[in-house]
């Protein structure tokens, strides 16, 4: 299973997601970390993903081969994250033949009503959903 984590800005959420997914993955699973900028990628690299890259084309290419895509909700909104998510990147994520697990981060003029909990709690919930997808089992692995 190919798990793609996408993040921008400082990459803090992406780093948390990579850490959690690396801890949950099986030996045949691959975790890809793609940042919309070099700082986000550098921070996600600290969590030691299997593969990492930066930029629009990396998102487009990795989205084509992903089984699961996880990141903030802005990765499907053109020009989100202060313009870091290009229209082509948002389209690639939106059209990918993958399960998208989006974290409702209320930033950059996008507000998801009803969102409760800290960023860490939201990352835990997202990692549990990735675990369900890659194992076929429900439950909280953490």
OpenMM code with the backbone's topology and positions (N, CA, C; nanometers):
from openmm import Vec3, app, unit

residues = "UNK UNK UNK UNK UNK UNK UNK UNK UNK UNK UNK UNK UNK UNK UNK UNK UNK UNK UNK UNK UNK UNK UNK UNK UNK UNK UNK UNK UNK UNK UNK UNK UNK UNK UNK UNK UNK UNK UNK UNK UNK UNK UNK UNK UNK UNK UNK UNK UNK UNK UNK UNK UNK UNK UNK UNK UNK UNK UNK UNK UNK UNK UNK UNK UNK UNK UNK UNK UNK UNK UNK UNK UNK UNK UNK UNK UNK UNK UNK UNK UNK UNK UNK UNK UNK UNK UNK UNK UNK UNK UNK UNK UNK UNK UNK UNK UNK UNK UNK UNK UNK UNK UNK UNK UNK UNK UNK UNK UNK UNK UNK UNK UNK UNK UNK UNK UNK UNK UNK UNK UNK UNK UNK UNK UNK UNK UNK UNK UNK UNK UNK UNK UNK UNK UNK UNK UNK UNK UNK UNK UNK UNK".split()
positions = [
    Vec3(0.0843, -0.1168, 0.0000),
    Vec3(0.0000, 0.0000, 0.0000),
    Vec3(0.0888, 0.1230, 0.0000),
    Vec3(0.0590, 0.2192, -0.0860),
    Vec3(0.1330, 0.3446, -0.0945),
    Vec3(0.0565, 0.4534, -0.0199),
    Vec3(0.1184, 0.5082, 0.0839),
    Vec3(0.0572, 0.6103, 0.1672),
    Vec3(0.1284, 0.7417, 0.1389),
    Vec3(0.0538, 0.8412, 0.0943),
    Vec3(0.1104, 0.9715, 0.0601),
    Vec3(0.0661, 1.0744, 0.1639),
    Vec3(0.1630, 1.1359, 0.2283),
    Vec3(0.1380, 1.2442, 0.3229),
    Vec3(0.1800, 1.3737, 0.2542),
    Vec3(0.0893, 1.4702, 0.2472),
    Vec3(0.1189, 1.5998, 0.1848),
    Vec3(0.0982, 1.7084, 0.2900),
    Vec3(0.1933, 1.8017, 0.2971),
    Vec3(0.1777, 1.9158, 0.3862),
    Vec3(0.2537, 2.0348, 0.3295),
    Vec3(0.2213, 2.1513, 0.3806),
    Vec3(0.2862, 2.2742, 0.3377),
    Vec3(0.3237, 2.3575, 0.4582),
    Vec3(0.3392, 2.4886, 0.4363),
    Vec3(0.3775, 2.5801, 0.5428),
    Vec3(0.5022, 2.5259, 0.6142),
    Vec3(0.4958, 2.4992, 0.7442),
    Vec3(0.6121, 2.4500, 0.8180),
    Vec3(0.6218, 2.2996, 0.8265),
    Vec3(0.5196, 2.2278, 0.7812),
    Vec3(0.5246, 2.0817, 0.7787),
    Vec3(0.5034, 2.0140, 0.9126),
    Vec3(0.4542, 2.0872, 1.0124),
    Vec3(0.4366, 2.0289, 1.1461),
    Vec3(0.3334, 1.9156, 1.1466),
    Vec3(0.2192, 1.9380, 1.0836),
    Vec3(0.1173, 1.8348, 1.0770),
    Vec3(0.1682, 1.7155, 0.9969),
    Vec3(0.2323, 1.7420, 0.8846),
    Vec3(0.2871, 1.6343, 0.8020),
    Vec3(0.3867, 1.5493, 0.8778),
    Vec3(0.4705, 1.6118, 0.9576),
    Vec3(0.5681, 1.5370, 1.0387),
    Vec3(0.4968, 1.4439, 1.1355),
    Vec3(0.3924, 1.4934, 1.2017),
    Vec3(0.3161, 1.4095, 1.2938),
    Vec3(0.2534, 1.2909, 1.2203),
    Vec3(0.1989, 1.3177, 1.1029),
    Vec3(0.1343, 1.2108, 1.0252),
    Vec3(0.2365, 1.1066, 0.9793),
    Vec3(0.3525, 1.1527, 0.9335),
    Vec3(0.4565, 1.0580, 0.8906),
    Vec3(0.5000, 0.9709, 1.0083),
    Vec3(0.5230, 1.0323, 1.1247),
    Vec3(0.5629, 0.9550, 1.2430),
    Vec3(0.4609, 0.8457, 1.2736),
    Vec3(0.3348, 0.8824, 1.2766),
    Vec3(0.2285, 0.7882, 1.3118),
    Vec3(0.2131, 0.6795, 1.2055),
    Vec3(0.2187, 0.7179, 1.0791),
    Vec3(0.2023, 0.6188, 0.9721),
    Vec3(0.3231, 0.5250, 0.9631),
    Vec3(0.4421, 0.5765, 0.9885),
    Vec3(0.5609, 0.4902, 0.9888),
    Vec3(0.5508, 0.3862, 1.1001),
    Vec3(0.4935, 0.4251, 1.2132),
    Vec3(0.4789, 0.3321, 1.3251),
    Vec3(0.3743, 0.2247, 1.2963),
    Vec3(0.2757, 0.2566, 1.2116),
    Vec3(0.1647, 0.1649, 1.1855),
    Vec3(0.1828, 0.0786, 1.0614),
    Vec3(0.2701, 0.1187, 0.9712),
    Vec3(0.2774, 0.0523, 0.8406),
    Vec3(0.3334, -0.0891, 0.8499),
    Vec3(0.2916, -0.1687, 0.7521),
    Vec3(0.3457, -0.3030, 0.7400),
    Vec3(0.4704, -0.3014, 0.6541),
    Vec3(0.5359, -0.4159, 0.6417),
    Vec3(0.6621, -0.4168, 0.5671),
    Vec3(0.6446, -0.3967, 0.4175),
    Vec3(0.5234, -0.4193, 0.3646),
    Vec3(0.4991, -0.3963, 0.2214),
    Vec3(0.4426, -0.2577, 0.1929),
    Vec3(0.4207, -0.1780, 0.2987),
    Vec3(0.3666, -0.0433, 0.2822),
    Vec3(0.4803, 0.0566, 0.2648),
    Vec3(0.4527, 0.1628, 0.1890),
    Vec3(0.5507, 0.2692, 0.1670),
    Vec3(0.4875, 0.4024, 0.2031),
    Vec3(0.5577, 0.4808, 0.2841),
    Vec3(0.5103, 0.6133, 0.3224),
    Vec3(0.5911, 0.7174, 0.2458),
    Vec3(0.5206, 0.7969, 0.1645),
    Vec3(0.5798, 0.9060, 0.0881),
    Vec3(0.5433, 1.0369, 0.1568),
    Vec3(0.6401, 1.1248, 0.1768),
    Vec3(0.6156, 1.2576, 0.2336),
    Vec3(0.6459, 1.3602, 0.1254),
    Vec3(0.5462, 1.4404, 0.0908),
    Vec3(0.5673, 1.5429, -0.0109),
    Vec3(0.5265, 1.6777, 0.0468),
    Vec3(0.6206, 1.7699, 0.0458),
    Vec3(0.5942, 1.9049, 0.0932),
    Vec3(0.5666, 1.9981, -0.0230),
    Vec3(0.4816, 2.0963, 0.0025),
    Vec3(0.4570, 2.1969, -0.1002),
    Vec3(0.5731, 2.2958, -0.1069),
    Vec3(0.6614, 2.2896, -0.0056),
    Vec3(0.7803, 2.3746, -0.0029),
    Vec3(0.8926, 2.2985, 0.0668),
    Vec3(1.0138, 2.3488, 0.0555),
    Vec3(1.1306, 2.2786, 0.1098),
    Vec3(1.1293, 2.2699, 0.2621),
    Vec3(1.0752, 2.3708, 0.3294),
    Vec3(1.0703, 2.3674, 0.4760),
    Vec3(0.9767, 2.2564, 0.5238),
    Vec3(0.8599, 2.2438, 0.4617),
    Vec3(0.7661, 2.1376, 0.4989),
    Vec3(0.8293, 2.0005, 0.4753),
    Vec3(0.8955, 1.9834, 0.3628),
    Vec3(0.9609, 1.8553, 0.3343),
    Vec3(1.0704, 1.8271, 0.4355),
    Vec3(1.1502, 1.9269, 0.4668),
    Vec3(1.2597, 1.9085, 0.5637),
    Vec3(1.2059, 1.8640, 0.6995),
    Vec3(1.0957, 1.9223, 0.7431),
    Vec3(1.0381, 1.8818, 0.8717),
    Vec3(0.9808, 1.7407, 0.8652),
    Vec3(0.9172, 1.7051, 0.7541),
    Vec3(0.8643, 1.5691, 0.7413),
    Vec3(0.9773, 1.4671, 0.7335),
    Vec3(1.0910, 1.5051, 0.6771),
    Vec3(1.2071, 1.4151, 0.6703),
    Vec3(1.2572, 1.3764, 0.8093),
    Vec3(1.2349, 1.4617, 0.9077),
    Vec3(1.2759, 1.4312, 1.0451),
    Vec3(1.2022, 1.3093, 1.1007),
    Vec3(1.0878, 1.2762, 1.0416),
    Vec3(1.0099, 1.1595, 1.0842),
    Vec3(1.0506, 1.0339, 1.0066),
    Vec3(1.1498, 1.0455, 0.9197),
    Vec3(1.2092, 0.9329, 0.8463),
    Vec3(1.1107, 0.8543, 0.7586),
    Vec3(1.0452, 0.9235, 0.6631),
    Vec3(0.9571, 0.8515, 0.5707),
    Vec3(1.0388, 0.7630, 0.4769),
    Vec3(0.9706, 0.6726, 0.4072),
    Vec3(1.0408, 0.5866, 0.3109),
    Vec3(1.0926, 0.6670, 0.1920),
    Vec3(1.0144, 0.7638, 0.1471),
    Vec3(1.0512, 0.8482, 0.0333),
    Vec3(1.0043, 0.9897, 0.0626),
    Vec3(1.0690, 1.0895, 0.0035),
    Vec3(1.0270, 1.2282, 0.0218),
    Vec3(1.0590, 1.3088, -0.1033),
    Vec3(0.9798, 1.4128, -0.1245),
    Vec3(1.0000, 1.5013, -0.2388),
    Vec3(0.9313, 1.6341, -0.2083),
    Vec3(0.9526, 1.7290, -0.2987),
    Vec3(0.8973, 1.8634, -0.2798),
    Vec3(0.8358, 1.9140, -0.4087),
    Vec3(0.7223, 1.9818, -0.3981),
    Vec3(0.6678, 2.0589, -0.5082),
    Vec3(0.5494, 1.9988, -0.5812),
    Vec3(0.4984, 2.0802, -0.6717),
    Vec3(0.3788, 2.0459, -0.7479),
    Vec3(0.3923, 1.9153, -0.8249),
    Vec3(0.4992, 1.8993, -0.8998),
    Vec3(0.5119, 1.7791, -0.9816),
    Vec3(0.5233, 1.6542, -0.8959),
    Vec3(0.5899, 1.6648, -0.7826),
    Vec3(0.5994, 1.5504, -0.6919),
    Vec3(0.4604, 1.5105, -0.6410),
    Vec3(0.3759, 1.6092, -0.6101),
    Vec3(0.2399, 1.5796, -0.5672),
    Vec3(0.1635, 1.5106, -0.6792),
    Vec3(0.1739, 1.5635, -0.8001),
    Vec3(0.1020, 1.5060, -0.9145),
    Vec3(0.1445, 1.3614, -0.9386),
    Vec3(0.2740, 1.3347, -0.9392),
    Vec3(0.3256, 1.2003, -0.9665),
    Vec3(0.2903, 1.1040, -0.8535),
    Vec3(0.3126, 1.1450, -0.7296),
    Vec3(0.2859, 1.0560, -0.6162),
    Vec3(0.1367, 1.0298, -0.5978),
    Vec3(0.0523, 1.1265, -0.6292),
    Vec3(-0.0925, 1.1066, -0.6169),
    Vec3(-0.1411, 0.9977, -0.7124),
    Vec3(-0.0756, 0.9853, -0.8276),
    Vec3(-0.1152, 0.8815, -0.9247),
    Vec3(-0.0941, 0.7418, -0.8720),
    Vec3(0.0076, 0.7220, -0.7869),
    Vec3(0.0367, 0.5870, -0.7403),
    Vec3(-0.0044, 0.5619, -0.5955),
    Vec3(-0.0714, 0.6597, -0.5333),
    Vec3(-0.1106, 0.6461, -0.3931),
    Vec3(-0.2381, 0.5638, -0.3774),
    Vec3(-0.2409, 0.4862, -0.2705),
    Vec3(-0.3633, 0.4167, -0.2292),
    Vec3(-0.4373, 0.4982, -0.1243),
    Vec3(-0.3621, 0.5738, -0.0450),
    Vec3(-0.4159, 0.6619, 0.0579),
    Vec3(-0.3404, 0.7936, 0.0504),
    Vec3(-0.4148, 0.9049, 0.0554),
    Vec3(-0.3542, 1.0379, 0.0601),
    Vec3(-0.4045, 1.1050, 0.1870),
    Vec3(-0.3122, 1.1572, 0.2657),
    Vec3(-0.3495, 1.2175, 0.3930),
    Vec3(-0.2818, 1.3533, 0.4078),
    Vec3(-0.3560, 1.4500, 0.4588),
    Vec3(-0.3007, 1.5823, 0.4822),
    Vec3(-0.4106, 1.6787, 0.5208),
    Vec3(-0.3775, 1.8054, 0.5361),
    Vec3(-0.4786, 1.9055, 0.5693),
    Vec3(-0.5771, 1.9234, 0.4544),
    Vec3(-0.6970, 1.9668, 0.4855),
    Vec3(-0.8023, 1.9813, 0.3852),
    Vec3(-0.7591, 2.0718, 0.2696),
    Vec3(-0.6680, 2.1624, 0.2948),
    Vec3(-0.6220, 2.2541, 0.1912),
    Vec3(-0.5552, 2.1882, 0.0719),
    Vec3(-0.5151, 2.0621, 0.0840),
    Vec3(-0.4482, 1.9972, -0.0299),
    Vec3(-0.5427, 1.9704, -0.1454),
    Vec3(-0.6735, 1.9879, -0.1248),
    Vec3(-0.7687, 1.9721, -0.2351),
    Vec3(-0.8292, 2.1058, -0.2777),
    Vec3(-0.7720, 2.2156, -0.2291),
    Vec3(-0.8234, 2.3492, -0.2605),
    Vec3(-0.7144, 2.4289, -0.3323),
    Vec3(-0.7410, 2.4620, -0.4581),
    Vec3(-0.6436, 2.5387, -0.5358),
    Vec3(-0.6111, 2.6699, -0.4655),
    Vec3(-0.4848, 2.7032, -0.4613),
    Vec3(-0.4311, 2.8256, -0.4024),
    Vec3(-0.4395, 2.8299, -0.2497),
    Vec3(-0.4692, 2.7167, -0.1857),
    Vec3(-0.4722, 2.7121, -0.0395),
    Vec3(-0.3305, 2.7230, 0.0155),
    Vec3(-0.3208, 2.7333, 0.1456),
    Vec3(-0.1932, 2.7473, 0.2168),
    Vec3(-0.1133, 2.8641, 0.1610),
    Vec3(-0.1805, 2.9765, 0.1477),
    Vec3(-0.1182, 3.0988, 0.0968),
    Vec3(-0.0594, 3.0810, -0.0426),
    Vec3(-0.1243, 3.0002, -0.1244),
    Vec3(-0.0812, 2.9805, -0.2624),
    Vec3(0.0110, 2.8633, -0.2843),
    Vec3(0.0457, 2.7903, -0.1786),
    Vec3(0.1380, 2.6775, -0.1936),
    Vec3(0.0755, 2.5596, -0.2671),
    Vec3(-0.0559, 2.5442, -0.2575),
    Vec3(-0.1233, 2.4346, -0.3273),
    Vec3(-0.1668, 2.4882, -0.4628),
    Vec3(-0.0974, 2.4463, -0.5659),
    Vec3(-0.1288, 2.4941, -0.7000),
    Vec3(-0.2566, 2.4279, -0.7496),
    Vec3(-0.3234, 2.4879, -0.8481),
    Vec3(-0.4415, 2.4236, -0.9043),
    Vec3(-0.4123, 2.2824, -0.9555),
    Vec3(-0.2957, 2.2620, -1.0158),
    Vec3(-0.2615, 2.1282, -1.0674),
    Vec3(-0.2443, 2.0278, -0.9540),
    Vec3(-0.1850, 2.0702, -0.8438),
    Vec3(-0.1665, 1.9806, -0.7295),
    Vec3(-0.3011, 1.9448, -0.6671),
    Vec3(-0.3881, 2.0446, -0.6470),
    Vec3(-0.5205, 2.0188, -0.5898),
    Vec3(-0.6013, 1.9258, -0.6800),
    Vec3(-0.5930, 1.9466, -0.8098),
    Vec3(-0.6641, 1.8613, -0.9053),
    Vec3(-0.6120, 1.7180, -0.8999),
    Vec3(-0.4813, 1.7023, -0.8918),
    Vec3(-0.4213, 1.5682, -0.8853),
    Vec3(-0.4681, 1.4929, -0.7612),
    Vec3(-0.4720, 1.5613, -0.6479),
    Vec3(-0.5188, 1.4972, -0.5244),
    Vec3(-0.6677, 1.4646, -0.5364),
    Vec3(-0.7451, 1.5590, -0.5863),
    Vec3(-0.8888, 1.5381, -0.6001),
    Vec3(-0.9262, 1.4284, -0.6969),
    Vec3(-0.8486, 1.4115, -0.8025),
    Vec3(-0.8784, 1.3106, -0.9036),
    Vec3(-0.8081, 1.1775, -0.8795),
    Vec3(-0.7248, 1.1710, -0.7794),
    Vec3(-0.6502, 1.0474, -0.7535),
    Vec3(-0.7447, 0.9327, -0.7208),
    Vec3(-0.7064, 0.8150, -0.7655),
    Vec3(-0.7823, 0.6940, -0.7345),
    Vec3(-0.7318, 0.6413, -0.6008),
    Vec3(-0.7549, 0.7188, -0.4955),
    Vec3(-0.7028, 0.6875, -0.3623),
    Vec3(-0.8072, 0.7278, -0.2598),
    Vec3(-0.7983, 0.6704, -0.1430),
    Vec3(-0.8789, 0.7163, -0.0301),
    Vec3(-0.8120, 0.8410, 0.0229),
    Vec3(-0.8868, 0.9513, 0.0302),
    Vec3(-0.8338, 1.0758, 0.0840),
    Vec3(-0.8782, 1.0891, 0.2301),
    Vec3(-0.7823, 1.1088, 0.3180),
    Vec3(-0.8099, 1.1317, 0.4592),
    Vec3(-0.7611, 1.2727, 0.4881),
    Vec3(-0.8576, 1.3648, 0.4993),
    Vec3(-0.8262, 1.5065, 0.5111),
    Vec3(-0.8495, 1.5551, 0.6530),
    Vec3(-0.7556, 1.6326, 0.7026),
    Vec3(-0.7649, 1.6868, 0.8372),
    Vec3(-0.8196, 1.8293, 0.8269),
    Vec3(-0.9294, 1.8555, 0.8973),
    Vec3(-0.9957, 1.9859, 0.8854),
    Vec3(-0.9242, 2.0954, 0.9627),
    Vec3(-0.8210, 2.1493, 0.9025),
    Vec3(-0.7452, 2.2579, 0.9632),
    Vec3(-0.8128, 2.3889, 0.9229),
    Vec3(-0.8504, 2.4685, 1.0203),
    Vec3(-0.9216, 2.5939, 0.9948),
    Vec3(-0.8225, 2.7078, 0.9756),
    Vec3(-0.7612, 2.7137, 0.8579),
    Vec3(-0.6643, 2.8181, 0.8256),
    Vec3(-0.6800, 2.8604, 0.6813),
    Vec3(-0.6111, 2.9668, 0.6470),
    Vec3(-0.6044, 3.0148, 0.5082),
    Vec3(-0.7427, 3.0346, 0.4466),
    Vec3(-0.8312, 3.0991, 0.5198),
    Vec3(-0.9643, 3.1330, 0.4717),
    Vec3(-1.0536, 3.0131, 0.4425),
    Vec3(-1.0211, 2.8979, 0.4976),
    Vec3(-1.1067, 2.7805, 0.4857),
    Vec3(-1.1404, 2.7351, 0.6265),
    Vec3(-1.2688, 2.7364, 0.6580),
    Vec3(-1.3135, 2.6967, 0.7907),
    Vec3(-1.4093, 2.5798, 0.7758),
    Vec3(-1.3824, 2.4726, 0.8484),
    Vec3(-1.4697, 2.3563, 0.8489),
    Vec3(-1.5493, 2.3627, 0.9780),
    Vec3(-1.6799, 2.3794, 0.9675),
    Vec3(-1.7650, 2.3926, 1.0855),
    Vec3(-1.7665, 2.2628, 1.1657),
    Vec3(-1.7732, 2.2767, 1.2968),
    Vec3(-1.7862, 2.1604, 1.3829),
    Vec3(-1.6559, 2.0936, 1.4211),
    Vec3(-1.5441, 2.1490, 1.3793),
    Vec3(-1.4155, 2.0866, 1.4088),
    Vec3(-1.3793, 2.1121, 1.5548),
    Vec3(-1.3533, 2.0049, 1.6256),
    Vec3(-1.3133, 2.0129, 1.7662),
    Vec3(-1.1859, 1.9316, 1.7834),
    Vec3(-1.1071, 1.9686, 1.8809),
    Vec3(-0.9873, 1.8908, 1.9120),
    Vec3(-0.8608, 1.9590, 1.8661),
    Vec3(-0.7510, 1.9174, 1.9267),
    Vec3(-0.6202, 1.9730, 1.8932),
    Vec3(-0.5678, 1.9125, 1.7640),
    Vec3(-0.4647, 1.9731, 1.7113),
    Vec3(-0.4018, 1.9206, 1.5903),
    Vec3(-0.3502, 1.7787, 1.6139),
    Vec3(-0.2941, 1.7534, 1.7318),
    Vec3(-0.2450, 1.6194, 1.7652),
    Vec3(-0.3577, 1.5167, 1.7676),
    Vec3(-0.4726, 1.5545, 1.8242),
    Vec3(-0.5877, 1.4629, 1.8280),
    Vec3(-0.6394, 1.4344, 1.6875),
    Vec3(-0.6416, 1.5377, 1.6033),
    Vec3(-0.6852, 1.5182, 1.4654),
    Vec3(-0.5870, 1.4286, 1.3899),
    Vec3(-0.4567, 1.4444, 1.4151),
    Vec3(-0.3556, 1.3592, 1.3514),
    Vec3(-0.3718, 1.2145, 1.3974),
    Vec3(-0.4012, 1.1935, 1.5272),
    Vec3(-0.4252, 1.0576, 1.5776),
    Vec3(-0.5434, 0.9932, 1.5067),
    Vec3(-0.6512, 1.0696, 1.4916),
    Vec3(-0.7702, 1.0167, 1.4245),
    Vec3(-0.7405, 0.9833, 1.2783),
    Vec3(-0.6653, 1.0705, 1.2106),
    Vec3(-0.6294, 1.0448, 1.0712),
    Vec3(-0.5427, 0.9197, 1.0594),
    Vec3(-0.4470, 0.9031, 1.1496),
    Vec3(-0.3602, 0.7844, 1.1472),
    Vec3(-0.4418, 0.6574, 1.1705),
    Vec3(-0.5413, 0.6640, 1.2584),
    Vec3(-0.6273, 0.5481, 1.2818),
    Vec3(-0.7047, 0.5119, 1.1555),
    Vec3(-0.7493, 0.6125, 1.0802),
    Vec3(-0.8197, 0.5860, 0.9537),
    Vec3(-0.7258, 0.5260, 0.8493),
    Vec3(-0.6002, 0.5726, 0.8454),
    Vec3(-0.5013, 0.5127, 0.7552),
    Vec3(-0.4800, 0.3671, 0.7944),
    Vec3(-0.4667, 0.3395, 0.9240),
    Vec3(-0.4494, 0.2029, 0.9742),
    Vec3(-0.5655, 0.1140, 0.9287),
    Vec3(-0.6888, 0.1647, 0.9412),
    Vec3(-0.8051, 0.0872, 0.8966),
    Vec3(-0.7960, 0.0554, 0.7483),
    Vec3(-0.7524, 0.1518, 0.6686),
    Vec3(-0.7416, 0.1313, 0.5243),
    Vec3(-0.6340, 0.0289, 0.4897),
    Vec3(-0.5178, 0.0361, 0.5552),
    Vec3(-0.4085, -0.0534, 0.5162),
    Vec3(-0.4224, -0.1929, 0.5748),
    Vec3(-0.4960, -0.2072, 0.6864),
    Vec3(-0.5084, -0.3400, 0.7483),
    Vec3(-0.6444, -0.4042, 0.7265),
    Vec3(-0.7448, -0.3209, 0.6951),
    Vec3(-0.8799, -0.3735, 0.6822),
    Vec3(-0.9459, -0.3981, 0.8172),
    Vec3(-0.8787, -0.3563, 0.9258),
    Vec3(-0.9320, -0.3761, 1.0602),
    Vec3(-0.9676, -0.2404, 1.1204),
    Vec3(-1.0787, -0.2383, 1.1914),
    Vec3(-1.1179, -0.1157, 1.2614),
    Vec3(-1.0534, -0.1134, 1.3983),
    Vec3(-1.0444, 0.0043, 1.4555),
    Vec3(-0.9921, 0.0161, 1.5895),
    Vec3(-0.8821, 0.1179, 1.5981),
    Vec3(-0.8546, 0.1582, 1.7191),
    Vec3(-0.7521, 0.2588, 1.7439),
    Vec3(-0.6189, 0.1881, 1.7693),
    Vec3(-0.5237, 0.1995, 1.6761),
    Vec3(-0.3962, 0.1293, 1.6904),
    Vec3(-0.3007, 0.1963, 1.7876),
    Vec3(-0.3327, 0.3174, 1.8301),
    Vec3(-0.2376, 0.3959, 1.9097),
    Vec3(-0.2592, 0.3793, 2.0576),
] * unit.nanometer
topology = app.Topology()
chain = topology.addChain("A")
for resn in residues:
    res = topology.addResidue(resn, chain)
    for name in ("N", "CA", "C"):
        topology.addAtom(name, app.Element.getBySymbol(name[0]), res)
